[in-house]
């Protein structure tokens, strides 16, 4: 079941015709198709954090994140910390949206608030 993407900007990103490497700068590294499949969104704040911290996730990594979000959802979580190797993502499970992202350097001395679960993938 394939649905047509009506938003021109999203269609541009999905087709791989990304101006100035926008998706790569946002840490999406060509894996935007997995996110566009209405399985997971990345907030603009998270995109900024991914880019500023040079975090690039490939399709396999995004699939692991999605698996973690699915597990958290199955347990009734609303806001979850998803740990992927040395990267931490805070995800709104209810909205299926990545809220923020941190790399190993930014994890030190950090306190995660307003989460009700943690998933290590």
C-alpha positions in Angstrom: 0.0 0.0 0.0 1.8 3.1 -1.3 0.5 6.5 -0.6 1.5 9.5 -2.7 3.4 12.2 -0.9 1.7 15.5 -1.5 4.1 18.0 0.2 6.6 19.1 -2.4 9.5 19.5 0.2 8.9 16.0 1.6 8.6 14.5 -1.9 11.9 16.2 -2.7 13.6 14.7 0.3 12.1 11.3 -0.3 13.2 11.2 -3.9 16.8 11.8 -2.9 17.0 15.2 -4.5 18.1 16.9 -1.3 19.3 20.5 -1.8 22.6 21.3 0.0 22.6 17.9 1.8 19.9 18.9 4.2 19.1 15.4 5.3 22.7 14.5 5.8 23.3 17.6 7.8 20.3 16.6 9.9 21.9 13.3 10.7 19.5 11.3 8.6 22.2 10.0 6.2 19.8 8.9 3.5 17.5 7.0 5.8 14.7 9.5 5.5 12.5 7.0 3.7 12.2 5.0 6.9 11.1 8.0 8.8 8.7 9.2 6.1 6.9 5.9 6.2 4.8 7.4 9.1 6.8 5.2 11.5 8.9 7.9 13.2 9.3 11.7 12.9 12.3 13.8 13.8 11.5 17.2 15.4 13.3 20.3 14.1 15.1 20.5 17.5 16.3 16.9 17.1 17.5 17.6 13.6 19.5 20.6 14.8 21.0 18.4 17.6 21.9 15.6 15.2 23.6 18.1 12.8 25.4 20.1 15.4 26.7 16.9 17.1 27.7 15.3 13.8 25.4 12.3 14.5 24.7 10.3 11.4 22.4 7.3 11.5 22.0 4.9 8.6 18.9 2.9 7.8 20.0 0.0 10.0 20.4 2.3 13.0 17.0 4.0 12.4 15.4 0.5 12.2 16.9 -0.3 15.6 15.5 3.0 17.0 12.1 2.1 15.5 12.3 -1.3 17.2 13.1 0.3 20.5 10.1 2.7 20.1 7.9 -0.3 19.3 9.0 -2.1 22.4 8.4 1.0 24.6 5.0 1.4 23.0 4.1 -2.2 23.8 4.9 -1.5 27.4 2.8 1.6 27.6 5.5 4.2 27.6 4.9 7.8 26.7 8.3 9.3 26.7 11.4 7.1 26.4 15.1 7.3 26.3 16.4 5.1 23.5 20.1 4.2 23.8 21.7 3.3 20.5 25.4 2.4 21.0 26.9 5.7 22.2 23.9 7.8 21.2 20.9 8.7 23.3 17.6 9.8 21.7 14.6 11.1 23.7 11.5 10.0 21.9 7.9 10.8 22.4 6.5 7.3 22.0 2.9 8.6 21.8 3.7 10.9 18.9 6.5 8.7 17.5 8.8 11.7 17.4 12.4 12.0 18.2 12.6 15.0 20.5 16.4 15.4 21.0 19.6 13.5 20.4 23.0 13.4 22.3 26.3 11.8 21.5 28.8 10.2 24.0 30.4 13.6 24.8 27.1 15.2 25.7 25.9 12.2 27.8 28.3 12.9 30.6 26.8 14.6 33.7 23.4 14.8 32.0 20.1 14.2 33.7 17.2 12.9 31.6 13.8 14.2 32.9 10.2 13.6 31.8 10.8 10.1 30.6 9.1 7.0 31.8 11.2 4.3 30.3 14.6 3.6 28.8 15.3 1.1 25.9 18.7 -0.1 25.0 18.9 -1.2 21.3 
